Amino acid sequence: RMHALVDAAFSGARPLIDDIVAEIAPFGWSNALGAKLVQLTAPGAPDVYQGSELWETSLVDPDNRRPVDFALRREMLAEIDAAFSRGELPAVDTSGRAKMLLTSRALRLRRDRADLFTIHRPVTAIGAAAAHAVAFDRGGATTVATRLPVGLRHRGGWGGTQMLLPDREVVDVLTGRRLAGGAIALSDVLDTYPVALLVDARRLEEGSSR
């Protein structure tokens, strides 16, 4: 009977499972990107489980004890960096490249600009969908992440919801986009990815010229 159950999962039930996965995967990717950015930029030493720079769908020990293809990750990171320099960004898809982009950019910012990670204070969001945003300032680097993406989709998106920042231009280091400060529409901030890592443009330029 156990063999029959396993066989059924890979025969008649497989199309149904595939349909369910296709429906929920984008929300899972959104949650994974949000959780990773918060984890990498929150107070404390950021920790990356080797191999989890891409999507991580294994369970706990010993299921997650497997060799890590470091060569693949080095090659992928080089490709992402080269494409970023041309203004090209990875899509949020099965490849996991978007998570690799996020991981590399967040860790590099913490390594190179520790002065942007000296405090921790919440950033206010206002509007009907404010409960779907997680945002905090680390002293110059501001993390923005989407929460409960299924509910956000059902309510029709961000609408006029805004986040309140100082009235200075910021750069999203995940995309390279520049945004005006002040009250910014979350639909604009999160237009490319469900997450953003914003840095005061002036301070970022000052740091790069050192």
Secondary structure, DSSP 8 states (H G I E B T S, - for coil): -HHHHHHHHTTTTHHHHHHHHHHHHHHHHHHHHHHHHHHHHSSS-----TTTTS-----STTTT-----HHHHHHHHHHHHHHHHTT----SSTT-HHHHHHHHHHHHHHHH-GGG-S--EE--EESTTGGGEEEEESSSEEEEEE--HHHHHHTTS-TT-EEE--SS-EEETTT--EE--SEEEHHHHTSSSSEEEEEEHHHHHHHHT-
